[in-house]
Amino acid sequence: AGWLAGWLAGWLAGWLAGWLAGWLAGWLAGWLAGWLAGWLAGWLAGWLAGWLAGWLAGWLAGWLGYFLHYIVFVKIFLKNIIPN
């Protein structure tokens, strides 16, 4: 009876320790992977959105500046300086 109680106590303690260690390791690995994936996805989406917005704003500003220069300088200023 003594060996049975010792074996049962050892088996239960080992099973509990193994289950706890496995659960903790799995939870930690899952949390870390999820956090890393979320951070990477958020960073990539933010970088892409920022780059796209900056590129679009720069492109629009460049074309706006070109057309304003064309209208103001070529059509108005030069036409008044050099009449046809």
C-alpha positions as CSV (number, residue, x, y, z in Angstrom):
1,A,0.0,0.0,0.0
2,G,2.9,2.3,0.7
3,W,4.4,1.9,-2.7
4,L,1.0,2.4,-4.4
5,A,0.5,5.7,-2.5
6,G,4.0,6.8,-3.4
7,W,3.6,5.9,-7.0
8,L,0.3,7.6,-7.2
9,A,1.6,10.7,-5.6
10,G,4.7,10.8,-7.8
11,W,2.6,10.2,-10.9
12,L,0.1,12.9,-10.0
13,A,2.9,15.4,-9.1
14,G,4.7,14.6,-12.4
15,W,1.6,14.9,-14.5
16,L,0.6,18.2,-12.9
17,A,4.1,19.6,-13.2
18,G,4.3,18.5,-16.9
19,W,0.8,19.9,-17.7
20,L,1.6,23.2,-16.0
21,A,4.9,23.5,-17.7
22,G,3.4,22.6,-21.1
23,W,0.5,25.0,-20.7
24,L,2.8,27.8,-19.6
25,A,5.2,27.2,-22.4
26,G,2.4,27.0,-25.0
27,W,0.7,30.1,-23.7
28,L,4.0,32.1,-23.7
29,A,4.9,30.9,-27.2
30,G,1.4,31.7,-28.5
31,W,1.3,35.1,-26.8
32,L,4.8,36.0,-28.1
33,A,4.0,34.9,-31.6
34,G,0.7,36.8,-31.6
35,W,2.3,39.9,-30.3
36,L,5.1,39.8,-32.8
37,A,2.8,39.1,-35.7
38,G,0.5,41.9,-34.6
39,W,3.3,44.4,-34.1
40,L,4.9,43.5,-37.5
41,A,1.5,43.7,-39.3
42,G,0.8,47.1,-37.6
43,W,4.2,48.5,-38.4
44,L,4.1,47.3,-42.0
45,A,0.6,48.7,-42.5
46,G,1.6,52.0,-40.9
47,W,4.7,52.3,-42.9
48,L,3.0,51.5,-46.1
49,A,0.1,53.9,-45.4
50,G,2.6,56.6,-44.5
51,W,4.8,56.1,-47.5
52,L,1.8,56.0,-49.8
53,A,0.2,59.1,-48.3
54,G,3.6,60.9,-48.5
55,W,4.2,59.9,-52.1
56,L,0.7,60.9,-53.1
57,A,0.9,64.2,-51.3
58,G,4.3,64.9,-52.9
59,W,3.0,63.9,-56.4
60,L,-0.1,66.1,-56.0
61,A,1.9,69.0,-54.7
62,G,4.4,68.7,-57.5
63,W,1.7,68.7,-60.2
64,L,-0.2,71.6,-58.5
65,G,3.0,73.6,-58.4
66,Y,3.7,72.9,-62.0
67,F,0.2,73.9,-63.1
68,L,0.2,77.0,-60.9
69,H,3.6,78.0,-62.4
70,Y,2.4,77.4,-65.9
71,I,-0.8,79.4,-65.4
72,V,0.7,82.3,-63.4
73,F,4.1,82.6,-65.2
74,V,3.4,81.5,-68.7
75,K,-0.2,82.5,-69.3
76,I,-0.4,85.7,-67.2
77,F,3.1,87.1,-66.6
78,L,4.7,86.3,-70.0
79,K,1.6,87.3,-71.9
80,N,1.7,90.8,-70.2
81,I,5.5,91.2,-70.7
82,I,5.6,89.9,-74.3
83,P,2.4,90.7,-76.1
84,N,1.7,88.8,-79.2
